[in-house]
Amino acid sequence: LPAGTAIVLDETYASETKDFSDLTLRLMAAEPDVVYLAGAYPEAAQIVRAMRGAGSEAQFIGADSLLRDEFYAIAKDSAIGTLASFASDPMRLPSAQGLVRRFIAKGYQPEGATLYTYAALQAFAAAAQATGGTDGHPMAQWLREGHAIATAIGIISFDAKGDVAKPSFTWYRWREGRFTEADDINNPQ
């Protein structure tokens, strides 16, 4: 947490809870400026809707589970302004533009995991070429050595555990019934 930030309430609830009136009362009494929603979208949407209905002006923040049309369908306009973090939209990356144009020219919109999957195959191909085959153990070792690999989503490398070394995350905001990258937060002027 940033310096000076105080947690005013730390609550949990059972999955598939339908009534959030008690939680809403406790949250409203705590008067939070920010509410982090760590749960799945059905419950998070109900909490947002209940809090907005009770007059809360808190900033709601969550993870990628809130980036579903179903979240908005439940929360309705109460979802407006809700922030969620997720990987950057690879279709906006300069390194992906040529590939995106090729996909679109063939009648395919490369949204969702398409470009990440393409990049994973590029990493696989780079490891296979570097190790002279497709034996998983040498390939994994090569990848874990941190070699820079040019992919459709930019230059990537992996750490000793096999995780992407410098993952990129972006803030998204719900507005007008859809979520878009929150450029004012991601790229402040």
Accessible surface in RSA format (square Angstrom, percent):
REM  Atomic radii and reference values for relative SASA: ProtOr
REM  Chains: A
REM  Algorithm: Lee & Richards
REM  Probe-radius: 1.40
REM  Slices: 20
REM RES _ NUM      All-atoms   Total-Side   Main-Chain    Non-polar    All polar
REM                ABS   REL    ABS   REL    ABS   REL    ABS   REL    ABS   REL
RES LEU A   1   155.48  86.6  79.30  56.7  76.18 191.5  86.01  60.4  69.47 186.9
RES PRO A   2   100.43  73.2  85.29  77.8  15.13  55.0  97.46  80.5   2.97  18.4
RES ALA A   3   111.85 102.8  69.59 107.4  42.26  96.1  81.50 114.8  30.35  80.4
RES GLY A   4    86.65 106.9   0.00   N/A  86.65 106.9  44.36 121.7  42.29  94.7
RES THR A   5    68.22  48.5  41.91  42.5  26.31  62.7  36.54  49.1  31.68  47.9
RES ALA A   6    77.48  71.2  54.03  83.4  23.45  53.3  58.60  82.5  18.88  50.0
RES ILE A   7   120.72  68.7  86.22  64.2  34.50  83.1  90.73  65.3  29.98  81.4
RES VAL A   8    81.89  53.9  52.15  47.2  29.74  71.7  58.80  51.1  23.09  62.6
RES LEU A   9    57.44  32.0  31.66  22.6  25.78  64.8  36.90  25.9  20.54  55.3
RES ASP A  10   122.82  86.0  93.04  92.6  29.78  70.4  28.36  66.8  94.46  94.2
RES GLU A  11    65.71  37.7  36.71  27.8  29.01  69.1   9.32  18.0  56.40  46.0
RES THR A  12   121.51  86.4 101.49 102.9  20.02  47.7  71.74  96.4  49.78  75.2
RES TYR A  13    71.76  33.5  39.56  22.5  32.20  83.8  50.45  37.9  21.31  26.3
RES ALA A  14    73.59  67.7  57.69  89.0  15.90  36.2  67.41  94.9   6.18  16.4
RES SER A  15    91.66  77.5  70.93  94.7  20.73  47.8  41.68  88.8  49.98  70.0
RES GLU A  16   133.96  76.9 122.01  92.3  11.95  28.5  37.61  72.7  96.36  78.7
RES THR A  17    34.34  24.4  25.90  26.3   8.44  20.1  29.67  39.8   4.68   7.1
RES LYS A  18   159.14  77.6 136.83  84.0  22.31  53.1 101.41  91.3  57.74  61.5
RES ASP A  19   104.53  73.2  85.25  84.9  19.27  45.6  39.61  93.2  64.92  64.7
RES PHE A  20    10.58   5.3   4.69   2.9   5.89  15.3   5.69   3.5   4.89  14.0
RES SER A  21    58.91  49.8  51.43  68.6   7.48  17.2  44.58  94.9  14.34  20.1
RES ASP A  22    94.36  66.1  91.66  91.2   2.69   6.4  19.76  46.5  74.60  74.4
RES LEU A  23    13.76   7.7  12.47   8.9   1.29   3.2  12.47   8.8   1.29   3.5
RES THR A  24    10.81   7.7  10.78  10.9   0.03   0.1  10.37  13.9   0.44   0.7
RES LEU A  25   122.80  68.4 118.26  84.6   4.54  11.4 118.30  83.1   4.50  12.1
RES ARG A  26   102.68  43.1  95.40  48.6   7.28  17.3  57.07  78.0  45.61  27.6
RES LEU A  27    15.81   8.8  15.81  11.3   0.00   0.0  15.81  11.1   0.00   0.0
RES MET A  28    57.28  29.7  48.30  32.0   8.98  21.4  47.67  40.5   9.61  12.7
RES ALA A  29    85.66  78.8  49.80  76.9  35.86  81.6  62.20  87.6  23.47  62.2
RES ALA A  30    27.96  25.7   5.97   9.2  21.99  50.0  17.12  24.1  10.84  28.7
RES GLU A  31   141.86  81.4 118.96  90.0  22.90  54.5  40.82  79.0 101.04  82.5
RES PRO A  32    19.98  14.6   7.83   7.1  12.16  44.2  10.21   8.4   9.77  60.7
RES ASP A  33   124.28  87.1 109.56 109.0  14.72  34.8  32.48  76.4  91.80  91.6
RES VAL A  34    79.09  52.0  61.18  55.4  17.91  43.2  61.18  53.2  17.91  48.6
RES VAL A  35    12.16   8.0   9.09   8.2   3.07   7.4  12.16  10.6   0.00   0.0
RES TYR A  36   130.24  60.8 104.37  59.4  25.86  67.3  80.53  60.5  49.71  61.3
RES LEU A  37     7.96   4.4   4.96   3.5   3.00   7.5   7.22   5.1   0.75   2.0
RES ALA A  38    88.50  81.4  51.88  80.1  36.61  83.3  54.90  77.3  33.60  89.0
RES GLY A  39    23.97  29.6   0.00   N/A  23.97  29.6  19.64  53.9   4.33   9.7
RES ALA A  40    54.57  50.2  45.60  70.4   8.97  20.4  48.40  68.2   6.17  16.4
RES TYR A  41    45.19  21.1  45.19  25.7   0.00   0.0  17.49  13.1  27.70  34.1
RES PRO A  42    41.52  30.3  41.52  37.9   0.00   0.0  41.52  34.3   0.00   0.0
RES GLU A  43    10.72   6.2  10.72   8.1   0.00   0.0   0.27   0.5  10.45   8.5
RES ALA A  44     0.00   0.0   0.00   0.0   0.00   0.0   0.00   0.0   0.00   0.0
RES ALA A  45     0.00   0.0   0.00   0.0   0.00   0.0   0.00   0.0   0.00   0.0
RES GLN A  46    42.29  23.6  37.54  27.4   4.74  11.3  21.11  44.9  21.18  16.1
RES ILE A  47     3.03   1.7   3.03   2.3   0.00   0.0   3.03   2.2   0.00   0.0
RES VAL A  48     0.00   0.0   0.00   0.0   0.00   0.0   0.00   0.0   0.00   0.0
RES ARG A  49   112.45  47.2 109.45  55.8   2.99   7.1  25.58  35.0  86.87  52.6
RES ALA A  50    35.12  32.3  19.89  30.7  15.23  34.6  31.43  44.3   3.69   9.8
RES MET A  51     0.23   0.1   0.23   0.2   0.00   0.0   0.23   0.2   0.00   0.0
RES ARG A  52    66.82  28.1  50.50  25.7  16.32  38.9  30.33  41.5  36.48  22.1
RES GLY A  53    72.27  89.1   0.00   N/A  72.27  89.1  37.80 103.7  34.47  77.2
RES ALA A  54    52.14  47.9  19.33  29.8  32.81  74.6  32.19  45.3  19.95  52.9
RES GLY A  55    53.75  66.3   0.00   N/A  53.75  66.3  34.00  93.3  19.76  44.2
RES SER A  56    13.33  11.3   4.50   6.0   8.83  20.3   5.91  12.6   7.42  10.4
RES GLU A  57   166.81  95.8 133.09 100.7  33.72  80.3  51.83 100.3 114.98  93.9
RES ALA A  58     4.62   4.2   0.03   0.0   4.59  10.4   1.97   2.8   2.65   7.0
RES GLN A  59    60.20  33.7  56.11  41.0   4.09   9.7  26.11  55.6  34.09  25.9
RES PHE A  60     0.00   0.0   0.00   0.0   0.00   0.0   0.00   0.0   0.00   0.0
RES ILE A  61    30.19  17.2  30.19  22.5   0.00   0.0  30.19  21.7   0.00   0.0
RES GLY A  62     0.64   0.8   0.00   N/A   0.64   0.8   0.00   0.0   0.64   1.4
RES ALA A  63    36.98  34.0  36.65  56.6   0.33   0.8  36.65  51.6   0.33   0.9
RES ASP A  64    68.28  47.8  61.89  61.6   6.39  15.1   6.26  14.7  62.02  61.9
RES SER A  65    35.78  30.2  28.58  38.1   7.19  16.6  33.81  72.0   1.97   2.8
RES LEU A  66     0.00   0.0   0.00   0.0   0.00   0.0   0.00   0.0   0.00   0.0
RES LEU A  67    21.52  12.0   6.40   4.6  15.12  38.0   6.40   4.5  15.12  40.7
RES ARG A  68   105.51  44.3  99.85  50.9   5.66  13.5  27.28  37.3  78.23  47.4
RES ASP A  69   106.21  74.4  98.91  98.4   7.30  17.3  34.98  82.3  71.23  71.0
RES GLU A  70    75.51  43.4  74.42  56.3   1.09   2.6  34.19  66.1  41.32  33.7
RES PHE A  71     0.00   0.0   0.00   0.0   0.00   0.0   0.00   0.0   0.00   0.0
RES TYR A  72    42.08  19.6  41.93  23.9   0.15   0.4  34.66  26.0   7.42   9.1
RES ALA A  73    60.75  55.9  45.87  70.8  14.88  33.8  55.19  77.7   5.56  14.7
RES ILE A  74    54.92  31.3  50.74  37.8   4.17  10.1  54.92  39.5   0.00   0.0
RES ALA A  75     0.17   0.2   0.00   0.0   0.17   0.4   0.00   0.0   0.17   0.5
RES LYS A  76   105.97  51.7 105.32  64.6   0.65   1.5  70.22  63.2  35.75  38.1
RES ASP A  77    97.79  68.5  88.33  87.9   9.46  22.4  29.53  69.5  68.26  68.1
RES SER A  78    23.23  19.6  15.77  21.0   7.46  17.2   5.03  10.7  18.20  25.5
RES ALA A  79     0.00   0.0   0.00   0.0   0.00   0.0   0.00   0.0   0.00   0.0
RES ILE A  80    81.58  46.4  72.68  54.1   8.90  21.5  72.68  52.3   8.90  24.2
RES GLY A  81    20.34  25.1   0.00   N/A  20.34  25.1  20.00  54.9   0.34   0.8
RES THR A  82     0.15   0.1   0.00   0.0   0.15   0.4   0.00   0.0   0.15   0.2
RES LEU A  83    13.74   7.7  13.74   9.8   0.00   0.0  13.74   9.6   0.00   0.0
RES ALA A  84     0.19   0.2   0.12   0.2   0.07   0.2   0.12   0.2   0.07   0.2
RES SER A  85    36.29  30.7  33.15  44.2   3.14   7.2  11.10  23.6  25.19  35.3
RES PHE A  86    94.14  47.1  92.42  57.2   1.72   4.5  94.14  57.1   0.00   0.0
RES ALA A  87    23.55  21.7  21.95  33.9   1.60   3.6  21.95  30.9   1.60   4.2
RES SER A  88    18.33  15.5  17.54  23.4   0.79   1.8  11.98  25.5   6.35   8.9
RES ASP A  89    50.32  35.3  45.82  45.6   4.51  10.7  12.39  29.2  37.93  37.8
RES PRO A  90     8.50   6.2   8.50   7.7   0.00   0.0   8.50   7.0   0.00   0.0
RES MET A  91    40.07  20.8  32.27  21.4   7.80  18.6  27.56  23.4  12.51  16.6
RES ARG A  92   129.64  54.4 103.27  52.6  26.37  62.8  48.26  66.0  81.39  49.3
RES LEU A  93    50.96  28.4  50.89  36.4   0.07   0.2  50.96  35.8   0.00   0.0
RES PRO A  94   117.41  85.6  99.29  90.5  18.11  65.8 103.13  85.1  14.28  88.7
RES SER A  95    58.23  49.2  25.19  33.6  33.03  76.1  36.39  77.5  21.84  30.6
RES ALA A  96     0.00   0.0   0.00   0.0   0.00   0.0   0.00   0.0   0.00   0.0
RES GLN A  97    59.45  33.2  59.40  43.4   0.05   0.1  29.12  62.0  30.33  23.0
RES GLY A  98    27.76  34.2   0.00   N/A  27.76  34.2  20.75  56.9   7.01  15.7
RES LEU A  99    15.81   8.8  12.95   9.3   2.86   7.2  12.95   9.1   2.86   7.7
RES VAL A 100    10.24   6.7  10.24   9.3   0.00   0.0  10.24   8.9   0.00   0.0
RES ARG A 101   153.44  64.4 148.03  75.5   5.41  12.9  72.43  99.0  81.01  49.1
RES ARG A 102   135.42  56.9 132.04  67.3   3.38   8.0  66.15  90.4  69.27  42.0
RES PHE A 103    46.44  23.2  45.53  28.2   0.91   2.4  46.13  28.0   0.31   0.9
RES ILE A 104    85.89  48.9  76.20  56.8   9.69  23.4  77.03  55.5   8.86  24.0
RES ALA A 105    90.24  83.0  46.76  72.2  43.49  98.9  59.00  83.1  31.24  82.8
RES LYS A 106   174.98  85.4 138.48  85.0  36.50  86.9  90.98  81.9  84.00  89.5
RES GLY A 107    73.02  90.0   0.00   N/A  73.02  90.0  37.83 103.8  35.19  78.8
RES TYR A 108   107.34  50.1 104.87  59.7   2.47   6.4  79.68  59.9  27.66  34.1
RES GLN A 109    89.07  49.8  78.73  57.5  10.33  24.6  36.98  78.7  52.09  39.5
RES PRO A 110     0.61   0.4   0.00   0.0   0.61   2.2   0.00   0.0   0.61   3.8
RES GLU A 111   115.11  66.1 107.78  81.5   7.33  17.4  36.57  70.7  78.54  64.1
RES GLY A 112    59.31  73.1   0.00   N/A  59.31  73.1  43.97 120.7  15.34  34.4
RES ALA A 113    67.15  61.7  56.67  87.5  10.47  23.8  58.92  83.0   8.23  21.8
RES THR A 114    26.87  19.1  17.05  17.3   9.82  23.4  17.82  23.9   9.05  13.7
RES LEU A 115     0.00   0.0   0.00   0.0   0.00   0.0   0.00   0.0   0.00   0.0
RES TYR A 116    73.74  34.4  67.55  38.4   6.19  16.1  63.19  47.5  10.55  13.0
RES THR A 117    74.06  52.7  70.37  71.3   3.68   8.8  56.24  75.5  17.82  26.9
RES TYR A 118    74.53  34.8  72.62  41.3   1.91   5.0  42.25  31.8  32.28  39.8
RES ALA A 119     2.04   1.9   2.04   3.1   0.00   0.0   2.04   2.9   0.00   0.0
RES ALA A 120    61.17  56.2  48.10  74.2  13.07  29.7  55.41  78.0   5.76  15.3
RES LEU A 121   114.07  63.5 110.56  79.1   3.51   8.8 110.63  77.7   3.43   9.2
RES GLN A 122    57.43  32.1  50.42  36.9   7.01  16.7  22.65  48.2  34.78  26.4
RES ALA A 123     4.49   4.1   4.49   6.9   0.00   0.0   4.49   6.3   0.00   0.0
RES PHE A 124    99.98  50.0  96.61  59.8   3.37   8.8  99.36  60.2   0.62   1.8
RES ALA A 125    57.35  52.7  50.73  78.3   6.62  15.1  54.71  77.0   2.64   7.0
RES ALA A 126    28.53  26.2  20.04  30.9   8.49  19.3  25.73  36.2   2.80   7.4
RES ALA A 127     0.00   0.0   0.00   0.0   0.00   0.0   0.00   0.0   0.00   0.0
RES ALA A 128    17.61  16.2  15.01  23.2   2.60   5.9  15.23  21.4   2.38   6.3
RES GLN A 129   155.90  87.2 130.85  95.6  25.05  59.6  47.45 101.0 108.45  82.3
RES ALA A 130    55.30  50.8  13.19  20.4  42.11  95.8  24.53  34.6  30.77  81.5
RES THR A 131    48.38  34.4  12.59  12.8  35.79  85.3  20.00  26.9  28.38  42.9
RES GLY A 132    72.42  89.3   0.00   N/A  72.42  89.3  36.51 100.2  35.91  80.4
RES GLY A 133    32.83  40.5   0.00   N/A  32.83  40.5  31.65  86.8   1.18   2.6
RES THR A 134    97.27  69.2  75.28  76.3  21.99  52.4  41.15  55.3  56.13  84.8
RES ASP A 135    88.55  62.0  75.37  75.0  13.19  31.2  36.78  86.6  51.77  51.6
RES GLY A 136    46.65  57.5   0.00   N/A  46.65  57.5  35.83  98.3  10.82  24.2
RES HIS A 137   157.16  85.9 150.50 104.6   6.66  17.0  98.56 101.6  58.61  68.2
RES PRO A 138    58.42  42.6  49.23  44.9   9.19  33.4  56.35  46.5   2.07  12.9
RES MET A 139     7.85   4.1   7.85   5.2   0.00   0.0   7.14   6.1   0.70   0.9
RES ALA A 140    30.30  27.9  27.05  41.7   3.24   7.4  29.85  42.0   0.44   1.2
RES GLN A 141    97.48  54.5  97.34  71.1   0.14   0.3  37.07  78.9  60.40  45.8
RES TRP A 142    43.21  17.3  41.91  20.3   1.31   3.1  34.51  18.4   8.71  14.1
RES LEU A 143    36.87  20.5  35.83  25.6   1.04   2.6  36.34  25.5   0.53   1.4
RES ARG A 144   104.94  44.1  94.70  48.3  10.24  24.4  16.25  22.2  88.69  53.8
RES GLU A 145   101.64  58.4  63.73  48.2  37.91  90.3  33.55  64.9  68.10  55.6
RES GLY A 146    34.51  42.6   0.00   N/A  34.51  42.6  14.10  38.7  20.41  45.7
RES HIS A 147    67.55  36.9  60.37  42.0   7.18  18.4  46.15  47.6  21.40  24.9
RES ALA A 148    77.69  71.4  47.71  73.6  29.98  68.2  47.90  67.5  29.79  78.9
RES ILE A 149     7.84   4.5   4.69   3.5   3.16   7.6   7.84   5.6   0.00   0.0
RES ALA A 150    75.23  69.2  55.90  86.3  19.33  44.0  56.62  79.7  18.62  49.3
RES THR A 151    11.97   8.5   0.00   0.0  11.97  28.5   3.35   4.5   8.62  13.0
RES ALA A 152     6.38   5.9   1.84   2.8   4.53  10.3   6.38   9.0   0.00   0.0
RES ILE A 153    35.63  20.3  20.62  15.4  15.00  36.2  20.62  14.9  15.00  40.7
RES GLY A 154    19.02  23.5   0.00   N/A  19.02  23.5  19.02  52.2   0.00   0.0
RES ILE A 155   120.81  68.7  92.55  68.9  28.26  68.1  92.55  66.6  28.26  76.7
RES ILE A 156    22.61  12.9  17.98  13.4   4.63  11.2  22.61  16.3   0.00   0.0
RES SER A 157    27.41  23.2  24.72  33.0   2.69   6.2   4.71  10.0  22.70  31.8
RES PHE A 158    32.60  16.3  30.81  19.1   1.79   4.7  30.81  18.7   1.79   5.1
RES ASP A 159    50.72  35.5  43.47  43.3   7.24  17.1  31.61  74.4  19.11  19.1
RES ALA A 160    82.41  75.8  65.54 101.1  16.87  38.4  65.99  92.9  16.42  43.5
RES LYS A 161   159.75  77.9 131.72  80.8  28.03  66.7  87.19  78.5  72.56  77.3
RES GLY A 162    32.63  40.2   0.00   N/A  32.63  40.2  12.39  34.0  20.23  45.3
RES ASP A 163    74.24  52.0  70.03  69.7   4.20   9.9  22.03  51.9  52.20  52.1
RES VAL A 164    62.19  40.9  52.71  47.7   9.48  22.8  52.71  45.8   9.48  25.7
RES ALA A 165    44.48  40.9  20.07  31.0  24.41  55.5  21.46  30.2  23.02  61.0
RES LYS A 166   185.02  90.3 162.28  99.6  22.75  54.2 109.11  98.2  75.91  80.9
RES PRO A 167    77.72  56.6  55.51  50.6  22.21  80.7  58.38  48.2  19.35 120.2
RES SER A 168    70.25  59.4  55.11  73.6  15.14  34.9  43.94  93.6  26.32  36.9
RES PHE A 169   139.03  69.6 107.66  66.7  31.37  81.6 108.04  65.5  30.99  88.7
RES THR A 170     9.71   6.9   7.13   7.2   2.58   6.1   3.03   4.1   6.67  10.1
RES TRP A 171    82.92  33.3  82.92  40.1   0.00   0.0  56.79  30.3  26.13  42.4
RES TYR A 172    14.49   6.8  14.26   8.1   0.23   0.6  10.31   7.8   4.18   5.2
RES ARG A 173    44.38  18.6  44.30  22.6   0.08   0.2  14.63  20.0  29.74  18.0
RES TRP A 174     0.46   0.2   0.41   0.2   0.05   0.1   0.41   0.2   0.05   0.1
RES ARG A 175    90.76  38.1  90.67  46.2   0.10   0.2  37.98  51.9  52.79  32.0
RES GLU A 176   152.50  87.6 120.37  91.1  32.13  76.5  53.89 104.2  98.61  80.5
RES GLY A 177    31.99  39.4   0.00   N/A  31.99  39.4  12.60  34.6  19.38  43.4
RES ARG A 178   144.00  60.5 143.67  73.2   0.33   0.8  52.11  71.2  91.89  55.7
RES PHE A 179    69.53  34.8  56.83  35.2  12.70  33.0  56.83  34.5  12.70  36.3
RES THR A 180    33.47  23.8  28.66  29.1   4.80  11.5  32.15  43.2   1.31   2.0
RES GLU A 181    26.69  15.3  17.81  13.5   8.88  21.1   3.49   6.8  23.20  18.9
RES ALA A 182     0.00   0.0   0.00   0.0   0.00   0.0   0.00   0.0   0.00   0.0
RES ASP A 183    60.20  42.2  56.68  56.4   3.52   8.3  29.29  68.9  30.91  30.8
RES ASP A 184    91.03  63.8  67.51  67.2  23.52  55.6  49.61 116.8  41.42  41.3
RES ILE A 185    65.58  37.3  49.20  36.7  16.38  39.5  53.42  38.5  12.16  33.0
RES ASN A 186    44.17  30.5  15.03  14.5  29.14  70.2  17.65  42.5  26.52  25.6
RES ASN A 187    87.40  60.3  79.39  76.7   8.01  19.3  26.58  64.0  60.82  58.8
RES PRO A 188   102.35  74.6  76.66  69.9  25.68  93.4  79.51  65.6  22.84 141.9
RES GLN A 189   214.13 119.7 141.18 103.2  72.95 173.7  94.23 200.6 119.90  90.9
END  Absolute sums over single chains surface
CHAIN  1 A    11633.6       8953.1       2680.5       6841.7       4791.9
END  Absolute sums over all chains
TOTAL         11633.6       8953.1       2680.5       6841.7       4791.9
